[in-house]
């Protein structure tokens, strides 16, 4: 399979997965571009031990998590700098603007609230929740993508669901 075929076969999947992580069209497009640059650079190292789509999922998840960490670092740095220079007060990080084209206008507020709590989950719980509940992947596929056992996937899903429900219920009480 050449690079163009790989891109055509996986671009929508990569974009959608990135969008689930960042909930912003421009950020998802940037992550998608980064993923395929990485695929291009390292296609010769792909060892065929797994499906190419599994490998691309792994790259996408890593790129999305790196992007989120980088964005959070930049926000913290700019807020810290503003505080030190006396140009503002320290305040909590603002959530990303919820810009997901697959969600109807009426549902955006509810979905933004749910994704706000999903984004607060530990990274491995967030990943397993996105892959299982949003992407519809099986436990076996998730285990391959995340390099963990199917039992660990099951455990992470249960903990993620429990924590998400707890956070949602706490949010309703406020």
C-alpha positions in Angstrom: 0.0 0.0 0.0 1.5 3.4 -0.9 1.2 6.6 1.1 -1.6 8.0 -0.9 -3.8 4.9 -0.4 -3.0 4.9 3.3 -4.0 8.5 3.5 -7.3 8.0 1.6 -8.2 4.9 3.6 -7.5 6.5 7.0 -7.9 10.3 6.8 -11.5 10.5 8.0 -10.9 8.1 10.8 -7.8 10.0 12.0 -9.7 13.4 11.8 -12.7 12.1 13.7 -10.6 10.5 16.4 -8.5 13.7 16.8 -11.8 15.7 16.9 -13.1 13.6 19.7 -10.0 14.5 21.7 -9.8 18.2 21.1 -13.4 19.1 20.1 -12.2 21.8 17.7 -12.1 21.6 13.9 -8.9 23.5 13.4 -7.0 21.6 16.1 -8.2 18.3 14.7 -7.1 19.3 11.2 -3.6 20.2 12.6 -3.4 16.8 14.4 -4.5 15.0 11.3 -1.7 16.7 9.3 0.8 15.8 12.0 -0.3 12.2 12.0 0.3 11.8 8.3 3.6 13.6 8.4 4.6 11.0 11.0 3.3 8.1 9.0 5.2 9.4 6.0 8.4 9.7 8.0 8.2 6.3 9.7 6.3 4.1 7.1 9.5 2.1 6.6 9.7 1.2 10.3 6.1 -0.3 10.3 6.7 -3.9 11.1 3.4 -5.5 10.0 2.9 -7.1 13.5 -0.5 -5.3 13.6 -2.8 -3.8 11.1 -1.7 -0.5 9.7 -5.0 1.1 10.9 -4.1 0.1 14.5 -0.6 1.7 14.1 -2.2 4.8 12.7 -4.7 4.9 15.7 -1.7 4.7 18.0 0.0 7.6 16.3 -3.2 9.6 16.3 -3.8 9.1 20.0 -0.2 10.1 20.8 -0.4 13.2 18.6 -3.7 14.3 20.1 -2.5 13.8 23.7 0.8 15.6 22.8 -1.2 18.5 21.3 -3.4 18.8 24.4 -0.4 18.8 26.7 1.4 21.4 24.6 -1.7 23.6 24.5 -2.1 23.3 28.2 1.5 24.2 28.8 1.3 27.3 26.7 -1.9 28.4 28.5 -0.2 27.9 31.9 2.9 29.7 30.8 1.0 32.7 29.5 -1.1 32.9 32.6 1.9 32.6 34.9 3.8 35.3 32.9 0.7 37.6 33.1 0.5 37.0 36.8 4.2 37.6 37.4 4.2 40.8 35.3 1.1 42.0 37.2 -1.0 42.1 34.1 -3.7 39.8 35.4 -4.7 37.5 38.1 -4.2 33.8 38.1 -7.3 32.0 37.0 -8.4 28.5 36.1 -7.7 27.3 32.6 -10.6 27.8 30.3 -12.0 24.8 28.4 -11.5 24.7 24.7 -14.3 26.1 22.6 -16.6 23.2 21.7 -16.6 23.2 17.9 -17.7 19.7 16.8 -19.5 19.6 13.4 -21.2 16.3 14.1 -23.3 17.8 16.9 -26.5 19.7 16.3 -26.7 23.2 17.7 -29.3 22.2 20.3 -27.0 19.4 21.6 -23.8 21.4 21.7 -24.3 22.7 25.2 -25.0 19.2 26.6 -22.2 17.6 24.6 -19.8 20.4 25.6 -20.6 19.6 29.2 -20.1 15.9 28.8 -16.8 16.4 26.9 -15.7 18.9 29.7 -15.9 15.9 32.1 -14.4 13.4 29.7 -11.4 15.8 29.3 -10.9 15.7 33.1 -10.5 11.9 33.1 -6.9 10.4 33.3 -5.5 10.0 29.7 -5.8 6.2 29.6 -9.5 6.4 30.8 -10.3 9.1 28.3 -8.7 7.1 25.5 -10.5 3.9 26.3 -13.8 5.8 26.6 -13.4 7.5 23.3 -12.3 4.3 21.5 -15.1 2.2 23.0 -18.1 4.4 23.3 -17.5 7.0 20.5 -15.4 5.1 18.0 -17.2 1.8 18.6 -14.0 -0.3 18.9 -14.0 -3.7 20.5 -12.1 -4.5 23.6 -9.6 -6.6 21.6 -9.0 -3.7 19.1 -8.6 -1.2 22.0 -6.1 -3.6 23.7 -4.1 -3.7 20.5 -4.1 0.1 20.0 -3.2 0.8 23.6 -0.8 -2.1 24.0 -2.7 -3.5 27.1 -4.7 -6.6 27.9 -8.4 -6.9 27.1 -9.0 -7.2 30.9 -7.2 -3.9 31.5 -9.4 -2.3 28.8 -12.5 -3.6 30.6 -11.3 -2.3 33.9 -10.4 1.1 32.4 -13.9 1.4 30.8 -15.6 0.7 34.1 -13.4 3.2 36.0 -13.9 5.8 33.3 -17.7 5.3 33.2 -17.9 5.4 37.0 -15.7 8.6 37.3 -17.7 10.3 34.4 -21.0 9.5 36.1 -19.7 10.8 39.4 -18.5 14.0 37.8 -21.7 14.5 35.9 -23.7 14.0 39.1 -21.5 16.4 41.0 -21.9 18.9 38.2 -25.7 18.6 38.5 -25.7 19.4 42.2 -23.9 22.7 41.6 
